[in-house]
Amino acid sequence: MTDTMQSETDEVLREICVLLEAHNPNHIAITEETDLSADLNIDSVAAMDVIMNIEDKFEIDIPLNQVGELRSVRDLAEVVRAQLKDG
Amino acid sequence: MSNVTPTSNGSLPLRRGEFETIAEGLDYAARGETGCNFFSSRGGLEQALAYRDIRERAVDLARAFARAGIPRGERLAIIAETSPDFLIFFFACQYAGLVPVPLPLSVNLGGREAYVERLRNMMMRADARLAVAGPELVGYLEAAAKGLKVDFLGAPDEFYSLPSEGGELRPLTSDEPCYIQYSSGSTSLPRGVLVTQRAITENARAIGQHGLQLRPGDRSANWLPLYHDMGLVGFCLTPVMNQVTIDYLASTAFARRPLVWLKIMSEHGCSISFSPTFGYELCTRVSGRIDPSSLDLSRWRVAGIGGEMVRPSVLRDFAECFAASGFDETAFVPSYGLAESTLAVSFTPLGRGVKTDRISREAYARSAIAIPANGNGSAQSSRAFVKCGGALPGHRIEIRGEDNEALPDRRIGWVCISGPSLMRGYYDDPEATRSVFTPDGWLNTGDMGYLVDGELVITGRSKDLIICNGRNIWPQDLEWAVESRCGVSPGHVAAFSVDDDEGLERIVVVLETRSRDAETLRAFSREVASVITAMAGVGGELVLAPPRSLTFTSSGKLSRAAAKADYLAGRIEDISGDLPAPASVEPEVRLAAGAGS
């Protein structure tokens, strides 16, 4: 991985963590390993908020079939990177 | 991109549901200019199809089914996305003599496995020989169909490319089925409601002529999922049978951007739309994102509510918030219905708004009688329930007691219904069918309520069913998942819901454990939170209880009703309070409740 790619990757992760802070009432440290439903207070309504905010932030569309696969912050970051690359 | 279909037909007279089959209704609607419009998640028009276009494509596909030698009566399972393809396949089945089986869409984070399992059980129970899903979801369907006898499975385009020339049309006739709908039953034992052509045409006629009193100039908007009876019957089949134009927004899009629903209604002058209470709540919650006065909701004359308990304060908030948009709260129309009666049972009178009946809490709890509360009964001594209107013409509602005897007004009992819209039964499940019909042929809805001044009032459900954000959740599904994830043996987990004074439900899971190890208990809490989110899409509360906290019936079955009563009375000890707060995970083992963020 080149340095630029590495920093873009970090940027995506950082932005996602910022957006997720709204759903982190217990102020845990959000990392790639953080489980969206078990560690954060994200129910289905909040999930749609998160997805919408991420879509607007990165100007991408997260496909419906990917939502069921999203368990961790890492999964979320990977979907965003994949969509950014496709877009 | 083409323009939206018009609100009214030019020369074709409005015929309100006067048809014997769905195919006949679509044949008539296809002679006009009205139809269906599909909007993107940001509100842009993606596709507009007149009923004429939908019929043409459906007929073509039906011919292809016939040419492929698919026998009449076979079931076609289809993931019910809000898309032209779903409509085309549903109607093609009507012309080809096949029975469509709409399947749900998953939106829960991390819910893939639970979703595939659900699809699989539904396809198996319906003995589906054909299965269709859009390109994004066909992978789930393939996973779900593994090992089942599905002869044709694919994305819509694979079916459209089949040769159709010379294929014969063999429409479903008035005494045949129309579709199978999964709206009740647990994940492992889903119950498919078999709705006949007679039932759907009778219901669509009653809704069009009486419930909505449709007239030229009406236009509907819908974000409700088409695998749900309120979406499928209310906002797909009823509009076809009454030649009404529909503006569609996908449910997933609505969940992300609720206000797009209102923008579409404003822009296109829609007069009819329905939602469970939570849909109105979502709009109010995000109303800060727009200026309400930029919307025109003054033409919205039927703002229906159904699908879960009607919560008056939420509706009041919505009306206040969007008064600046010209929304009139007398447009609210509380209604009652269920898939087992196709959809609609009762509507409140149009133009009246939400009316409640305030009753004494004590008489309600002690003797199951709904006695009006004195003058200004306080919130402690009284509780208000929403009136849901009288039975549609040709339909009857009775409240019955434990021995199936009819009860007088203001006595609380089982809500039972009869009439032409009743389902024939659950598909291929005589035992489940017998369990819901009374000996004299009425349907026991499983809901509790009473009658007053000819109107139905729903007070709750006696079944263990949990409903959150309009979604049905079976407690045993949650319990099994918690048992397997936490490695506890069956009978040590109980799931139920408790509601607040307006019927908003919150999931509670009680887990019995001997463990006092903080790490183990914390792991339980994590697993349970994740199970509830994946299966129900909402948060919940976990109570970690010592052994023998749960009650069993004499036949050895877990009593959720007793667990709930014990929980509400504070008789279940919660050992999580003894845990030391961990440094990096949640400071409390109790999880945040409710759907709020």
Interface residues (C-beta under 8 A of the other chain):
Chain A: A22 H23 P25 N26 I28 A29 D35 L36 S37 A38 D39 N41 I42 D43 S44 V45 A46 A47 M48 D49 I51 M52 E55 D61 P63 L64 N65 V67 G68 E69 L70 R71
Chain B: S41 L105 S106 V107 N108 L109 G110 G111 R112 Y115 E136 L137 G139 Y140 T252 A255 R256 R257 L282 N469 R526 E527 A529 S530 T533 A534 A536 G537 V538 G539 S584 V585 E586 P587 A592 A595 G596 S597
